[in-house]
Amino acid sequence: MKNSKTKKMILNAILLGIGVLLHQIFPAIGAGITPDLTLVMLFCIMILNREDYKMCLIAGIATGIFTALTTKLPGGQAPNFIDKIVTVNVMFIFMKALYISPMINKLGSKGNLIVVSIMTLFGTLVSGFVFLYFASLMAGLPAGIFKLFLAVVVPSTVINIVAALILFKIISLSLKRTNYQIS
């Protein structure tokens, strides 16, 4: 059992590293705010560890730390960390509700693609709103929350969904070839 936990932790660390790298190299699209591709990896990690809340929470905390360290928005460190903690908790509950659906369970691996798409859609919106709200309180924003939500979060959501579908498919195929069992 310990060996399995260690493998999951190593896989999560690799996926987080890829997410941070993608987040770092992706250009800002407005007001210094970048589409958060670490969210995509966080949602992939959550699906791979859907029965393990602690593993998901640890991944959320690590994601929050990494995005705080790599944010391109001045004063965006605390809002990045807070938004990841809120997002991982909200989306864990949301994910559990999705996997209760008999339709999702019947679809098997295609169900995971649907879940990652839905989680990325709603998770990016939640994360973006929480980030903008706390950034407006702590650091100030160059425009209103609603305006930035439409200008940055909505396009980021589209980018994240496309990235999530591509990356989750790659991750799934890689894990399948190594006989790694998704929970």
CNS distance restraints for C-alpha pairs under 8 A (distance, minus, plus):
assign (resid   1 and name CA) (resid   5 and name CA) 6.42 0.50 0.50
assign (resid   2 and name CA) (resid   6 and name CA) 6.12 0.50 0.50
assign (resid   3 and name CA) (resid   7 and name CA) 6.21 0.50 0.50
assign (resid   4 and name CA) (resid   8 and name CA) 6.27 0.50 0.50
assign (resid   5 and name CA) (resid   9 and name CA) 6.18 0.50 0.50
assign (resid   6 and name CA) (resid  10 and name CA) 6.16 0.50 0.50
assign (resid   7 and name CA) (resid  11 and name CA) 6.10 0.50 0.50
assign (resid   8 and name CA) (resid  12 and name CA) 5.99 0.50 0.50
assign (resid   8 and name CA) (resid  49 and name CA) 8.00 0.50 0.50
assign (resid   9 and name CA) (resid  13 and name CA) 6.10 0.50 0.50
assign (resid   9 and name CA) (resid  55 and name CA) 7.96 0.50 0.50
assign (resid  10 and name CA) (resid  14 and name CA) 6.25 0.50 0.50
assign (resid  11 and name CA) (resid  15 and name CA) 6.19 0.50 0.50
assign (resid  12 and name CA) (resid  16 and name CA) 6.00 0.50 0.50
assign (resid  12 and name CA) (resid  45 and name CA) 6.19 0.50 0.50
assign (resid  12 and name CA) (resid  59 and name CA) 7.25 0.50 0.50
assign (resid  13 and name CA) (resid  17 and name CA) 6.05 0.50 0.50
assign (resid  14 and name CA) (resid  18 and name CA) 6.28 0.50 0.50
assign (resid  15 and name CA) (resid  19 and name CA) 6.15 0.50 0.50
assign (resid  15 and name CA) (resid  41 and name CA) 6.08 0.50 0.50
assign (resid  15 and name CA) (resid  45 and name CA) 7.43 0.50 0.50
assign (resid  16 and name CA) (resid  20 and name CA) 6.11 0.50 0.50
assign (resid  16 and name CA) (resid  38 and name CA) 6.85 0.50 0.50
assign (resid  16 and name CA) (resid  41 and name CA) 6.24 0.50 0.50
assign (resid  16 and name CA) (resid  42 and name CA) 7.14 0.50 0.50
assign (resid  16 and name CA) (resid  59 and name CA) 7.70 0.50 0.50
assign (resid  16 and name CA) (resid  62 and name CA) 7.97 0.50 0.50
assign (resid  16 and name CA) (resid  63 and name CA) 6.92 0.50 0.50
assign (resid  17 and name CA) (resid  21 and name CA) 6.16 0.50 0.50
assign (resid  18 and name CA) (resid  22 and name CA) 6.16 0.50 0.50
assign (resid  18 and name CA) (resid  41 and name CA) 7.80 0.50 0.50
assign (resid  19 and name CA) (resid  23 and name CA) 6.03 0.50 0.50
assign (resid  19 and name CA) (resid  37 and name CA) 5.77 0.50 0.50
assign (resid  19 and name CA) (resid  38 and name CA) 4.23 0.50 0.50
assign (resid  19 and name CA) (resid  39 and name CA) 7.60 0.50 0.50
assign (resid  19 and name CA) (resid  40 and name CA) 7.33 0.50 0.50
assign (resid  19 and name CA) (resid  41 and name CA) 5.52 0.50 0.50
assign (resid  20 and name CA) (resid  24 and name CA) 6.02 0.50 0.50
assign (resid  20 and name CA) (resid  37 and name CA) 7.51 0.50 0.50
assign (resid  20 and name CA) (resid  38 and name CA) 5.68 0.50 0.50
assign (resid  20 and name CA) (resid  63 and name CA) 7.93 0.50 0.50
assign (resid  20 and name CA) (resid  66 and name CA) 6.61 0.50 0.50
assign (resid  20 and name CA) (resid  67 and name CA) 7.13 0.50 0.50
assign (resid  20 and name CA) (resid  70 and name CA) 7.97 0.50 0.50
assign (resid  21 and name CA) (resid  25 and name CA) 6.33 0.50 0.50
assign (resid  22 and name CA) (resid  26 and name CA) 5.99 0.50 0.50
assign (resid  22 and name CA) (resid  37 and name CA) 6.15 0.50 0.50
assign (resid  22 and name CA) (resid  38 and name CA) 7.31 0.50 0.50
assign (resid  23 and name CA) (resid  34 and name CA) 7.53 0.50 0.50
assign (resid  23 and name CA) (resid  35 and name CA) 7.38 0.50 0.50
assign (resid  23 and name CA) (resid  36 and name CA) 5.87 0.50 0.50
assign (resid  23 and name CA) (resid  37 and name CA) 5.19 0.50 0.50
assign (resid  23 and name CA) (resid  38 and name CA) 6.03 0.50 0.50
assign (resid  23 and name CA) (resid  67 and name CA) 7.81 0.50 0.50
assign (resid  23 and name CA) (resid  70 and name CA) 7.86 0.50 0.50
assign (resid  24 and name CA) (resid  70 and name CA) 6.40 0.50 0.50
assign (resid  26 and name CA) (resid  34 and name CA) 6.89 0.50 0.50
assign (resid  26 and name CA) (resid  35 and name CA) 7.38 0.50 0.50
assign (resid  27 and name CA) (resid  34 and name CA) 6.21 0.50 0.50
assign (resid  28 and name CA) (resid  32 and name CA) 5.38 0.50 0.50
assign (resid  28 and name CA) (resid  33 and name CA) 5.21 0.50 0.50
assign (resid  28 and name CA) (resid  34 and name CA) 4.12 0.50 0.50
assign (resid  28 and name CA) (resid  35 and name CA) 7.11 0.50 0.50
assign (resid  28 and name CA) (resid  72 and name CA) 7.64 0.50 0.50
assign (resid  29 and name CA) (resid  33 and name CA) 6.20 0.50 0.50
assign (resid  29 and name CA) (resid  34 and name CA) 5.84 0.50 0.50
assign (resid  29 and name CA) (resid  35 and name CA) 7.44 0.50 0.50
assign (resid  29 and name CA) (resid 152 and name CA) 6.63 0.50 0.50
assign (resid  30 and name CA) (resid  34 and name CA) 7.40 0.50 0.50
assign (resid  30 and name CA) (resid 148 and name CA) 7.95 0.50 0.50
assign (resid  30 and name CA) (resid 151 and name CA) 7.12 0.50 0.50
assign (resid  30 and name CA) (resid 152 and name CA) 6.10 0.50 0.50
assign (resid  31 and name CA) (resid  73 and name CA) 7.71 0.50 0.50
assign (resid  31 and name CA) (resid 142 and name CA) 6.68 0.50 0.50
assign (resid  32 and name CA) (resid  72 and name CA) 5.72 0.50 0.50
assign (resid  32 and name CA) (resid  73 and name CA) 5.15 0.50 0.50
assign (resid  33 and name CA) (resid  72 and name CA) 6.55 0.50 0.50
assign (resid  33 and name CA) (resid  73 and name CA) 6.06 0.50 0.50
assign (resid  33 and name CA) (resid 152 and name CA) 7.06 0.50 0.50
assign (resid  34 and name CA) (resid  72 and name CA) 7.32 0.50 0.50
assign (resid  34 and name CA) (resid 152 and name CA) 7.89 0.50 0.50
assign (resid  34 and name CA) (resid 156 and name CA) 7.75 0.50 0.50
assign (resid  35 and name CA) (resid 152 and name CA) 7.63 0.50 0.50
assign (resid  35 and name CA) (resid 153 and name CA) 7.49 0.50 0.50
assign (resid  35 and name CA) (resid 156 and name CA) 4.74 0.50 0.50
assign (resid  35 and name CA) (resid 157 and name CA) 7.71 0.50 0.50
assign (resid  35 and name CA) (resid 159 and name CA) 7.35 0.50 0.50
assign (resid  35 and name CA) (resid 160 and name CA) 7.24 0.50 0.50
assign (resid  36 and name CA) (resid  40 and name CA) 7.53 0.50 0.50
assign (resid  36 and name CA) (resid 156 and name CA) 7.32 0.50 0.50
assign (resid  36 and name CA) (resid 160 and name CA) 7.48 0.50 0.50
assign (resid  37 and name CA) (resid  41 and name CA) 6.81 0.50 0.50
assign (resid  37 and name CA) (resid 160 and name CA) 6.37 0.50 0.50
assign (resid  37 and name CA) (resid 163 and name CA) 7.75 0.50 0.50
assign (resid  38 and name CA) (resid  42 and name CA) 6.08 0.50 0.50
assign (resid  38 and name CA) (resid  63 and name CA) 6.62 0.50 0.50
assign (resid  38 and name CA) (resid  67 and name CA) 7.49 0.50 0.50
assign (resid  39 and name CA) (resid  43 and name CA) 6.11 0.50 0.50
assign (resid  39 and name CA) (resid  63 and name CA) 7.77 0.50 0.50
assign (resid  39 and name CA) (resid 120 and name CA) 7.62 0.50 0.50
assign (resid  39 and name CA) (resid 123 and name CA) 7.87 0.50 0.50
assign (resid  39 and name CA) (resid 124 and name CA) 7.14 0.50 0.50
assign (resid  39 and name CA) (resid 160 and name CA) 7.94 0.50 0.50
assign (resid  40 and name CA) (resid  44 and name CA) 6.29 0.50 0.50
assign (resid  40 and name CA) (resid 120 and name CA) 6.54 0.50 0.50
assign (resid  40 and name CA) (resid 160 and name CA) 6.27 0.50 0.50
assign (resid  40 and name CA) (resid 161 and name CA) 7.86 0.50 0.50
assign (resid  40 and name CA) (resid 163 and name CA) 7.14 0.50 0.50
assign (resid  40 and name CA) (resid 164 and name CA) 5.38 0.50 0.50
assign (resid  41 and name CA) (resid  45 and name CA) 6.04 0.50 0.50
assign (resid  41 and name CA) (resid 164 and name CA) 7.61 0.50 0.50
assign (resid  42 and name CA) (resid  46 and name CA) 6.10 0.50 0.50
assign (resid  42 and name CA) (resid  56 and name CA) 7.98 0.50 0.50
assign (resid  42 and name CA) (resid  59 and name CA) 6.62 0.50 0.50
assign (resid  42 and name CA) (resid  60 and name CA) 6.67 0.50 0.50
assign (resid  42 and name CA) (resid  63 and name CA) 7.15 0.50 0.50
assign (resid  43 and name CA) (resid  47 and name CA) 6.25 0.50 0.50
assign (resid  43 and name CA) (resid 116 and name CA) 6.59 0.50 0.50
assign (resid  43 and name CA) (resid 119 and name CA) 6.81 0.50 0.50
assign (resid  43 and name CA) (resid 120 and name CA) 6.82 0.50 0.50
assign (resid  44 and name CA) (resid  48 and name CA) 6.25 0.50 0.50
assign (resid  44 and name CA) (resid 116 and name CA) 6.77 0.50 0.50
assign (resid  44 and name CA) (resid 164 and name CA) 7.66 0.50 0.50
assign (resid  44 and name CA) (resid 168 and name CA) 6.31 0.50 0.50
assign (resid  45 and name CA) (resid  49 and name CA) 6.07 0.50 0.50
assign (resid  45 and name CA) (resid  56 and name CA) 7.03 0.50 0.50
assign (resid  45 and name CA) (resid  59 and name CA) 7.44 0.50 0.50
assign (resid  46 and name CA) (resid  50 and name CA) 5.38 0.50 0.50
assign (resid  46 and name CA) (resid  56 and name CA) 5.38 0.50 0.50
assign (resid  46 and name CA) (resid  92 and name CA) 7.35 0.50 0.50
assign (resid  47 and name CA) (resid  95 and name CA) 7.82 0.50 0.50
assign (resid  47 and name CA) (resid 112 and name CA) 7.38 0.50 0.50
assign (resid  47 and name CA) (resid 116 and name CA) 7.35 0.50 0.50
assign (resid  48 and name CA) (resid 182 and name CA) 5.40 0.50 0.50
assign (resid  48 and name CA) (resid 183 and name CA) 6.07 0.50 0.50
assign (resid  49 and name CA) (resid  53 and name CA) 7.71 0.50 0.50
assign (resid  49 and name CA) (resid  55 and name CA) 6.77 0.50 0.50
assign (resid  49 and name CA) (resid  56 and name CA) 6.64 0.50 0.50
assign (resid  49 and name CA) (resid 182 and name CA) 7.47 0.50 0.50
assign (resid  49 and name CA) (resid 183 and name CA) 6.18 0.50 0.50
assign (resid  50 and name CA) (resid  56 and name CA) 7.58 0.50 0.50
assign (resid  50 and name CA) (resid  92 and name CA) 7.76 0.50 0.50
assign (resid  50 and name CA) (resid  95 and name CA) 7.67 0.50 0.50
assign (resid  50 and name CA) (resid  96 and name CA) 7.47 0.50 0.50
assign (resid  50 and name CA) (resid 183 and name CA) 6.69 0.50 0.50
assign (resid  51 and name CA) (resid 183 and name CA) 6.84 0.50 0.50
assign (resid  52 and name CA) (resid  56 and name CA) 6.45 0.50 0.50
assign (resid  53 and name CA) (resid  57 and name CA) 6.04 0.50 0.50
assign (resid  53 and name CA) (resid  92 and name CA) 7.44 0.50 0.50
assign (resid  54 and name CA) (resid  58 and name CA) 6.07 0.50 0.50
assign (resid  55 and name CA) (resid  59 and name CA) 6.18 0.50 0.50
assign (resid  56 and name CA) (resid  60 and name CA) 6.16 0.50 0.50
assign (resid  56 and name CA) (resid  88 and name CA) 7.08 0.50 0.50
assign (resid  56 and name CA) (resid  92 and name CA) 7.71 0.50 0.50
assign (resid  57 and name CA) (resid  61 and name CA) 6.17 0.50 0.50
assign (resid  57 and name CA) (resid  85 and name CA) 7.52 0.50 0.50
assign (resid  57 and name CA) (resid  88 and name CA) 6.42 0.50 0.50
assign (resid  57 and name CA) (resid  89 and name CA) 7.31 0.50 0.50
assign (resid  58 and name CA) (resid  62 and name CA) 6.10 0.50 0.50
assign (resid  59 and name CA) (resid  63 and name CA) 5.97 0.50 0.50
assign (resid  60 and name CA) (resid  64 and name CA) 6.07 0.50 0.50
assign (resid  60 and name CA) (resid  84 and name CA) 5.67 0.50 0.50
assign (resid  60 and name CA) (resid  85 and name CA) 5.90 0.50 0.50
assign (resid  60 and name CA) (resid  87 and name CA) 7.97 0.50 0.50
assign (resid  60 and name CA) (resid  88 and name CA) 5.59 0.50 0.50
assign (resid  61 and name CA) (resid  65 and name CA) 6.26 0.50 0.50
assign (resid  61 and name CA) (resid  81 and name CA) 7.31 0.50 0.50
assign (resid  61 and name CA) (resid  84 and name CA) 6.84 0.50 0.50
assign (resid  61 and name CA) (resid  85 and name CA) 6.23 0.50 0.50
assign (resid  62 and name CA) (resid  66 and name CA) 6.15 0.50 0.50
assign (resid  63 and name CA) (resid  67 and name CA) 6.02 0.50 0.50
assign (resid  63 and name CA) (resid  81 and name CA) 7.81 0.50 0.50
assign (resid  63 and name CA) (resid  84 and name CA) 6.80 0.50 0.50
assign (resid  64 and name CA) (resid  68 and name CA) 5.97 0.50 0.50
assign (resid  64 and name CA) (resid  80 and name CA) 5.87 0.50 0.50
assign (resid  64 and name CA) (resid  81 and name CA) 4.05 0.50 0.50
assign (resid  64 and name CA) (resid  82 and name CA) 7.18 0.50 0.50
assign (resid  64 and name CA) (resid  83 and name CA) 7.48 0.50 0.50
assign (resid  64 and name CA) (resid  84 and name CA) 5.11 0.50 0.50
assign (resid  64 and name CA) (resid  85 and name CA) 7.02 0.50 0.50
assign (resid  65 and name CA) (resid  69 and name CA) 6.23 0.50 0.50
assign (resid  65 and name CA) (resid  80 and name CA) 7.91 0.50 0.50
assign (resid  65 and name CA) (resid  81 and name CA) 5.97 0.50 0.50
assign (resid  66 and name CA) (resid  70 and name CA) 6.25 0.50 0.50
assign (resid  67 and name CA) (resid  71 and name CA) 5.63 0.50 0.50
assign (resid  67 and name CA) (resid  77 and name CA) 7.46 0.50 0.50
assign (resid  67 and name CA) (resid  80 and name CA) 6.13 0.50 0.50
assign (resid  67 and name CA) (resid  81 and name CA) 7.20 0.50 0.50
assign (resid  68 and name CA) (resid  76 and name CA) 6.72 0.50 0.50
assign (resid  68 and name CA) (resid  77 and name CA) 4.06 0.50 0.50
assign (resid  68 and name CA) (resid  78 and name CA) 6.67 0.50 0.50
assign (resid  68 and name CA) (resid  79 and name CA) 7.88 0.50 0.50
assign (resid  68 and name CA) (resid  80 and name CA) 5.30 0.50 0.50
assign (resid  68 and name CA) (resid  81 and name CA) 5.92 0.50 0.50
assign (resid  69 and name CA) (resid  77 and name CA) 6.65 0.50 0.50
assign (resid  71 and name CA) (resid  76 and name CA) 6.19 0.50 0.50
assign (resid  71 and name CA) (resid  77 and name CA) 6.57 0.50 0.50
assign (resid  71 and name CA) (resid  80 and name CA) 7.67 0.50 0.50
assign (resid  72 and name CA) (resid  76 and name CA) 7.48 0.50 0.50
assign (resid  74 and name CA) (resid 139 and name CA) 7.27 0.50 0.50
assign (resid  75 and name CA) (resid 135 and name CA) 7.42 0.50 0.50
assign (resid  75 and name CA) (resid 138 and name CA) 7.31 0.50 0.50
assign (resid  75 and name CA) (resid 139 and name CA) 5.07 0.50 0.50
assign (resid  76 and name CA) (resid  80 and name CA) 5.98 0.50 0.50
assign (resid  76 and name CA) (resid 135 and name CA) 6.17 0.50 0.50
assign (resid  76 and name CA) (resid 139 and name CA) 6.83 0.50 0.50
assign (resid  77 and name CA) (resid  81 and name CA) 6.44 0.50 0.50
assign (resid  78 and name CA) (resid  82 and name CA) 6.10 0.50 0.50
assign (resid  78 and name CA) (resid 134 and name CA) 8.00 0.50 0.50
assign (resid  78 and name CA) (resid 135 and name CA) 7.97 0.50 0.50
assign (resid  79 and name CA) (resid  83 and name CA) 5.93 0.50 0.50
assign (resid  79 and name CA) (resid 130 and name CA) 7.64 0.50 0.50
assign (resid  79 and name CA) (resid 131 and name CA) 5.14 0.50 0.50
assign (resid  79 and name CA) (resid 132 and name CA) 7.59 0.50 0.50
assign (resid  79 and name CA) (resid 134 and name CA) 5.16 0.50 0.50
assign (resid  79 and name CA) (resid 135 and name CA) 5.36 0.50 0.50
assign (resid  79 and name CA) (resid 138 and name CA) 7.62 0.50 0.50
assign (resid  80 and name CA) (resid  84 and name CA) 6.38 0.50 0.50
assign (resid  80 and name CA) (resid 131 and name CA) 5.98 0.50 0.50
assign (resid  81 and name CA) (resid  85 and name CA) 6.54 0.50 0.50
assign (resid  82 and name CA) (resid  86 and name CA) 6.27 0.50 0.50
assign (resid  82 and name CA) (resid 130 and name CA) 7.78 0.50 0.50
assign (resid  82 and name CA) (resid 131 and name CA) 7.42 0.50 0.50
assign (resid  82 and name CA) (resid 134 and name CA) 7.92 0.50 0.50
assign (resid  83 and name CA) (resid  87 and name CA) 5.87 0.50 0.50
assign (resid  83 and name CA) (resid 127 and name CA) 5.41 0.50 0.50
assign (resid  83 and name CA) (resid 128 and name CA) 7.71 0.50 0.50
assign (resid  83 and name CA) (resid 130 and name CA) 5.30 0.50 0.50
assign (resid  83 and name CA) (resid 131 and name CA) 5.22 0.50 0.50
assign (resid  84 and name CA) (resid  88 and name CA) 5.94 0.50 0.50
assign (resid  84 and name CA) (resid 127 and name CA) 6.70 0.50 0.50
assign (resid  85 and name CA) (resid  89 and name CA) 6.43 0.50 0.50
assign (resid  86 and name CA) (resid  90 and name CA) 6.17 0.50 0.50
assign (resid  86 and name CA) (resid 127 and name CA) 7.62 0.50 0.50
assign (resid  86 and name CA) (resid 130 and name CA) 7.76 0.50 0.50
assign (resid  87 and name CA) (resid  91 and name CA) 5.79 0.50 0.50
assign (resid  87 and name CA) (resid 123 and name CA) 6.39 0.50 0.50
assign (resid  87 and name CA) (resid 126 and name CA) 6.38 0.50 0.50
assign (resid  87 and name CA) (resid 127 and name CA) 5.56 0.50 0.50
assign (resid  88 and name CA) (resid  92 and name CA) 5.87 0.50 0.50
assign (resid  89 and name CA) (resid  93 and name CA) 6.57 0.50 0.50
assign (resid  90 and name CA) (resid  94 and name CA) 6.28 0.50 0.50
assign (resid  91 and name CA) (resid  95 and name CA) 5.76 0.50 0.50
assign (resid  91 and name CA) (resid 119 and name CA) 6.84 0.50 0.50
assign (resid  91 and name CA) (resid 123 and name CA) 6.27 0.50 0.50
assign (resid  92 and name CA) (resid  96 and name CA) 6.19 0.50 0.50
assign (resid  93 and name CA) (resid  97 and name CA) 6.36 0.50 0.50
assign (resid  94 and name CA) (resid  98 and name CA) 6.32 0.50 0.50
assign (resid  94 and name CA) (resid 119 and name CA) 7.75 0.50 0.50
assign (resid  95 and name CA) (resid  99 and name CA) 6.29 0.50 0.50
assign (resid  95 and name CA) (resid 115 and name CA) 7.34 0.50 0.50
assign (resid  95 and name CA) (resid 119 and name CA) 7.03 0.50 0.50
assign (resid  96 and name CA) (resid 100 and name CA) 6.40 0.50 0.50
assign (resid  97 and name CA) (resid 101 and name CA) 7.09 0.50 0.50
assign (resid  98 and name CA) (resid 104 and name CA) 7.17 0.50 0.50
assign (resid  98 and name CA) (resid 115 and name CA) 6.92 0.50 0.50
assign (resid  99 and name CA) (resid 104 and name CA) 6.20 0.50 0.50
assign (resid  99 and name CA) (resid 105 and name CA) 6.54 0.50 0.50
assign (resid 100 and name CA) (resid 104 and name CA) 7.80 0.50 0.50
assign (resid 100 and name CA) (resid 105 and name CA) 7.69 0.50 0.50
assign (resid 101 and name CA) (resid 105 and name CA) 6.63 0.50 0.50
assign (resid 102 and name CA) (resid 106 and name CA) 6.09 0.50 0.50
assign (resid 103 and name CA) (resid 107 and name CA) 6.47 0.50 0.50
assign (resid 103 and name CA) (resid 111 and name CA) 7.89 0.50 0.50
assign (resid 104 and name CA) (resid 108 and name CA) 7.04 0.50 0.50
assign (resid 104 and name CA) (resid 111 and name CA) 4.71 0.50 0.50
assign (resid 104 and name CA) (resid 112 and name CA) 7.57 0.50 0.50
assign (resid 104 and name CA) (resid 114 and name CA) 7.77 0.50 0.50
assign (resid 104 and name CA) (resid 115 and name CA) 7.78 0.50 0.50
assign (resid 105 and name CA) (resid 111 and name CA) 6.44 0.50 0.50
assign (resid 106 and name CA) (resid 111 and name CA) 7.45 0.50 0.50
assign (resid 107 and name CA) (resid 111 and name CA) 4.73 0.50 0.50
assign (resid 108 and name CA) (resid 112 and name CA) 6.84 0.50 0.50
assign (resid 109 and name CA) (resid 113 and name CA) 6.72 0.50 0.50
assign (resid 110 and name CA) (resid 114 and name CA) 6.42 0.50 0.50
assign (resid 111 and name CA) (resid 115 and name CA) 6.12 0.50 0.50
assign (resid 112 and name CA) (resid 116 and name CA) 6.03 0.50 0.50
assign (resid 113 and name CA) (resid 117 and name CA) 6.13 0.50 0.50
assign (resid 113 and name CA) (resid 165 and name CA) 6.55 0.50 0.50
assign (resid 113 and name CA) (resid 168 and name CA) 7.24 0.50 0.50
assign (resid 113 and name CA) (resid 169 and name CA) 7.62 0.50 0.50
assign (resid 114 and name CA) (resid 118 and name CA) 6.18 0.50 0.50
assign (resid 115 and name CA) (resid 119 and name CA) 5.86 0.50 0.50
assign (resid 116 and name CA) (resid 120 and name CA) 5.86 0.50 0.50
assign (resid 116 and name CA) (resid 164 and name CA) 6.75 0.50 0.50
assign (resid 116 and name CA) (resid 165 and name CA) 7.23 0.50 0.50
assign (resid 116 and name CA) (resid 168 and name CA) 7.66 0.50 0.50
assign (resid 117 and name CA) (resid 121 and name CA) 6.13 0.50 0.50
assign (resid 117 and name CA) (resid 161 and name CA) 5.77 0.50 0.50
assign (resid 117 and name CA) (resid 164 and name CA) 6.79 0.50 0.50
assign (resid 117 and name CA) (resid 165 and name CA) 6.67 0.50 0.50
assign (resid 118 and name CA) (resid 122 and name CA) 6.24 0.50 0.50
assign (resid 119 and name CA) (resid 123 and name CA) 5.31 0.50 0.50
assign (resid 119 and name CA) (resid 124 and name CA) 7.93 0.50 0.50
assign (resid 120 and name CA) (resid 124 and name CA) 5.60 0.50 0.50
assign (resid 120 and name CA) (resid 157 and name CA) 7.22 0.50 0.50
assign (resid 120 and name CA) (resid 160 and name CA) 6.60 0.50 0.50
assign (resid 120 and name CA) (resid 161 and name CA) 5.73 0.50 0.50
assign (resid 120 and name CA) (resid 164 and name CA) 7.05 0.50 0.50
assign (resid 121 and name CA) (resid 125 and name CA) 6.48 0.50 0.50
assign (resid 121 and name CA) (resid 157 and name CA) 5.92 0.50 0.50
assign (resid 121 and name CA) (resid 158 and name CA) 7.69 0.50 0.50
assign (resid 121 and name CA) (resid 160 and name CA) 7.79 0.50 0.50
assign (resid 121 and name CA) (resid 161 and name CA) 6.37 0.50 0.50
assign (resid 122 and name CA) (resid 126 and name CA) 6.10 0.50 0.50
assign (resid 123 and name CA) (resid 127 and name CA) 5.88 0.50 0.50
assign (resid 124 and name CA) (resid 128 and name CA) 5.79 0.50 0.50
assign (resid 124 and name CA) (resid 153 and name CA) 7.32 0.50 0.50
assign (resid 124 and name CA) (resid 156 and name CA) 7.59 0.50 0.50
assign (resid 124 and name CA) (resid 157 and name CA) 5.63 0.50 0.50
assign (resid 124 and name CA) (resid 160 and name CA) 7.57 0.50 0.50
assign (resid 125 and name CA) (resid 129 and name CA) 6.08 0.50 0.50
assign (resid 125 and name CA) (resid 153 and name CA) 6.54 0.50 0.50
assign (resid 125 and name CA) (resid 154 and name CA) 7.29 0.50 0.50
assign (resid 125 and name CA) (resid 157 and name CA) 6.80 0.50 0.50
assign (resid 126 and name CA) (resid 130 and name CA) 6.11 0.50 0.50
assign (resid 127 and name CA) (resid 131 and name CA) 5.93 0.50 0.50
assign (resid 128 and name CA) (resid 132 and name CA) 6.05 0.50 0.50
assign (resid 128 and name CA) (resid 149 and name CA) 7.10 0.50 0.50
assign (resid 128 and name CA) (resid 153 and name CA) 5.57 0.50 0.50
assign (resid 129 and name CA) (resid 133 and name CA) 5.99 0.50 0.50
assign (resid 129 and name CA) (resid 145 and name CA) 7.94 0.50 0.50
assign (resid 129 and name CA) (resid 149 and name CA) 6.87 0.50 0.50
assign (resid 129 and name CA) (resid 153 and name CA) 7.74 0.50 0.50
assign (resid 130 and name CA) (resid 134 and name CA) 6.18 0.50 0.50
assign (resid 131 and name CA) (resid 135 and name CA) 5.86 0.50 0.50
assign (resid 132 and name CA) (resid 136 and name CA) 5.93 0.50 0.50
assign (resid 132 and name CA) (resid 141 and name CA) 7.97 0.50 0.50
assign (resid 132 and name CA) (resid 145 and name CA) 6.08 0.50 0.50
assign (resid 132 and name CA) (resid 148 and name CA) 7.83 0.50 0.50
assign (resid 132 and name CA) (resid 149 and name CA) 7.58 0.50 0.50
assign (resid 133 and name CA) (resid 137 and name CA) 6.48 0.50 0.50
assign (resid 133 and name CA) (resid 145 and name CA) 6.84 0.50 0.50
assign (resid 134 and name CA) (resid 138 and name CA) 5.95 0.50 0.50
assign (resid 134 and name CA) (resid 139 and name CA) 7.96 0.50 0.50
assign (resid 135 and name CA) (resid 139 and name CA) 5.14 0.50 0.50
assign (resid 135 and name CA) (resid 140 and name CA) 5.93 0.50 0.50
assign (resid 135 and name CA) (resid 141 and name CA) 6.74 0.50 0.50
assign (resid 136 and name CA) (resid 140 and name CA) 4.29 0.50 0.50
assign (resid 136 and name CA) (resid 141 and name CA) 5.30 0.50 0.50
assign (resid 136 and name CA) (resid 145 and name CA) 7.38 0.50 0.50
assign (resid 141 and name CA) (resid 145 and name CA) 7.78 0.50 0.50
assign (resid 143 and name CA) (resid 147 and name CA) 6.59 0.50 0.50
assign (resid 143 and name CA) (resid 148 and name CA) 6.46 0.50 0.50
assign (resid 144 and name CA) (resid 148 and name CA) 6.21 0.50 0.50
assign (resid 145 and name CA) (resid 149 and name CA) 5.87 0.50 0.50
assign (resid 146 and name CA) (resid 150 and name CA) 6.28 0.50 0.50
assign (resid 147 and name CA) (resid 151 and name CA) 6.08 0.50 0.50
assign (resid 148 and name CA) (resid 152 and name CA) 5.48 0.50 0.50
assign (resid 148 and name CA) (resid 153 and name CA) 7.04 0.50 0.50
assign (resid 149 and name CA) (resid 153 and name CA) 4.79 0.50 0.50
assign (resid 149 and name CA) (resid 154 and name CA) 6.40 0.50 0.50
assign (resid 150 and name CA) (resid 154 and name CA) 5.38 0.50 0.50
assign (resid 150 and name CA) (resid 155 and name CA) 7.61 0.50 0.50
assign (resid 151 and name CA) (resid 155 and name CA) 6.85 0.50 0.50
assign (resid 152 and name CA) (resid 156 and name CA) 5.97 0.50 0.50
assign (resid 153 and name CA) (resid 157 and name CA) 6.01 0.50 0.50
assign (resid 154 and name CA) (resid 158 and name CA) 6.67 0.50 0.50
assign (resid 155 and name CA) (resid 159 and name CA) 6.36 0.50 0.50
assign (resid 156 and name CA) (resid 160 and name CA) 5.93 0.50 0.50
assign (resid 157 and name CA) (resid 161 and name CA) 6.11 0.50 0.50
assign (resid 158 and name CA) (resid 162 and name CA) 6.43 0.50 0.50
assign (resid 159 and name CA) (resid 163 and name CA) 6.15 0.50 0.50
assign (resid 160 and name CA) (resid 164 and name CA) 5.80 0.50 0.50
assign (resid 161 and name CA) (resid 165 and name CA) 6.24 0.50 0.50
assign (resid 162 and name CA) (resid 166 and name CA) 6.38 0.50 0.50
assign (resid 163 and name CA) (resid 167 and name CA) 5.87 0.50 0.50
assign (resid 164 and name CA) (resid 168 and name CA) 5.67 0.50 0.50
assign (resid 165 and name CA) (resid 169 and name CA) 6.10 0.50 0.50
assign (resid 166 and name CA) (resid 170 and name CA) 6.33 0.50 0.50
assign (resid 167 and name CA) (resid 171 and name CA) 6.05 0.50 0.50
assign (resid 168 and name CA) (resid 172 and name CA) 5.91 0.50 0.50
assign (resid 169 and name CA) (resid 173 and name CA) 6.12 0.50 0.50
assign (resid 170 and name CA) (resid 174 and name CA) 6.10 0.50 0.50
assign (resid 171 and name CA) (resid 175 and name CA) 6.09 0.50 0.50
assign (resid 172 and name CA) (resid 176 and name CA) 6.00 0.50 0.50
assign (resid 173 and name CA) (resid 177 and name CA) 6.23 0.50 0.50
assign (resid 174 and name CA) (resid 178 and name CA) 6.46 0.50 0.50
assign (resid 175 and name CA) (resid 179 and name CA) 6.10 0.50 0.50
assign (resid 175 and name CA) (resid 180 and name CA) 4.97 0.50 0.50
assign (resid 175 and name CA) (resid 181 and name CA) 7.41 0.50 0.50
assign (resid 176 and name CA) (resid 180 and name CA) 5.99 0.50 0.50
assign (resid 176 and name CA) (resid 181 and name CA) 7.62 0.50 0.50
